[in-house]
Amino acid sequence: MADTTFADLVADAGTVCDLARTTLGPFGATKLVIRRGGNVTTTASGAELLDDLEVTDPGVTLLRTGATGFRDRHGDGATTLVTFAGALLEEAVGLVDQGLHPTAVERGYREGLSVALDRLDGRSHPLSLVGPAAVARTALTATRNPAVKRRVGEYVAEVAEAVGDAGPAGPTSVKVSARIGAASETELVQGLVLDHEPVSEAMPRREPDAGVALLSSTVDLPRLGGATGGPNARVVLSADSFDDRAAIGESEREAFRDRLRAAVDAGCRFVATERAVNDRVKSVLADHGVVALERVERDDLGRLARSTGARVVPSLGHASPETLGRADVTVRREAGRDFVFVESAAGDPVYTLFCRAPDPRSVSEFEASVESAIAATVRAAEDGTVVPGGGAIDVELARAVREHARSVDGREQLAVEAFADALEVVPRTLATNAGLDGWTGLIRLRVAHHEGRSTIGIDALAGETGETLRDDPIVEPAGLKRDALSAATDLAAQLIRIDERLPATDLGPREPGPPEDGQPVSET
């Protein structure tokens, strides 16, 4: 271990950052990932790539945990975080080779971050200057079709305005469901679209103003017997004859009908359960005009509760007018299969963005991209500020940090300058991924910003540098950019301070060190 260098310790993490960096922007490269067992998938998301990699290196694990946590909290910006953290690690390797102590490197990075965040605040613009749809179009990197970007961007902006007051729960109030089809078929539904078919074809296709029952257990016949009131005692009925078994079965069926009639009399016409609906009750539900769905995901059950005003109860026997919600329930044929549309304004606003992707391979990628666009737009609406995208803000921050580095004494100046160099990895990567020469594109941006044109950035779709706040604006939420830079610096600092890799299971005795104060080393 004594021969292990800092470069060796972070080598795998740096390699993963380089892989994720190539997925940045609308022209990010797609990775073909071959999972264990031979399953093949493609992804152009740096965060999803980290999830798919089966790497046990501790540095990579730390990197993946940081990126996953950031994505879970913010919904967007994880690839930027990994890209910037990788650039900071790359710069740190050179600094350590020059003799800088990790503490000095971290201190210089922290000072550079402070200067960058101050300039970020100074270069922020009000969201009203460009509108929330511009944020959505910028974050929607899974398509390059201008018409699709405009259409989806308008829907996302509408959703962000509606759920923006919900705080952190805002993005979770929106479900994105993507299927194959023409972009013109994309629609925004106030309510939930469930990728489930009713459990019986005999069930109604439409129930307007239906009472909604949400259950957490299996819908089945009640079992005769049960608890006696004692802590461990139960009554078990045994039937030896055919007549006895038939009588018990009929009693159970009649008990279920009584429960169902009580729920229907209370207004219940739609049932969604997290568990299953037993085959022997499906026809009974259909005969009573009830639409039933089984194995509904818990997140969707929560959205149904928020939108319809219903409460999740253990079983159908607990359904009552107080626990039922209200919604228009429609079974529609879309993309070759049935979907259930639950549209309601009875509770908090919940939306489904029902999108269309051009081919099966791009469905999940398009869905993830729309989710990122929603998260970014909601964040911009919360903060009310944006910064120029396309790497423009990164170049501006780098200029500010370099200017400040001249006033820093000692070798920490090198770390501050390195922080500025790392900031420029995003515009350089965007230029490279768009087919430009990365360094040439970066030099053009440096010249423009030196001349005072601080909103010039990389227009990846046009394949050139250009103004980011005119015509079709390219912008990012200022708050999300701030959080990504801070989180990447924290993550890099954690990795920089690693000086040794120790197996946690190696608890054996270590070799004795030199004796202290001239005392001999005793052996036991």
Buried (B, 14 or more C-beta within 10 A) or exposed (E): EEEEEBBEBBBBBBBBBBBBBBBBBBBBEBBEBEEEEEEEBEBBBBBBBBEEBEBEBBBBEBBBEBBBBBBEEBBBBBBBBBBBBBBBBBBBBEBBEEEBEBEBBBBBBBBBBEBBBEBBEEBBBEBEEBBBBBBBBBBBBBBEEEEBBBBBBBBBBBBBEBBBEBEEEBBBBBBBBBBBBEBEEBBBBBBBBBBBBBBBEEBBBEBEEBBBBBBBBBBBBBEBEEEEEEEEEEEEEEEEEEEEEEEBBEBBBEBBBEBBEBBBEBBBBBBBBBBEBBEEBBEBBBEBBBBBBBEBEEEBBBBBBBBBBBBBBEBBBBBBEEBBBBBBBBBEEBBEEBBBBBBBBBBBBBBBBBBBBBEEEBBBBBBBBBBBBBBBBBBBBBBEBBBBBBBBBBBBBBBBBBEBBEEBEEBBBBBBBBBBBBBBBBBBBBBBBBEBEBEEBBEBBBEBBEEEEBBBBBBBBEBEBBBBBEEBBBBBBBBBBBBBBBBBBBBBBBBBEBEEEEEEEEEEEEEEEEEEEEEEEEEE
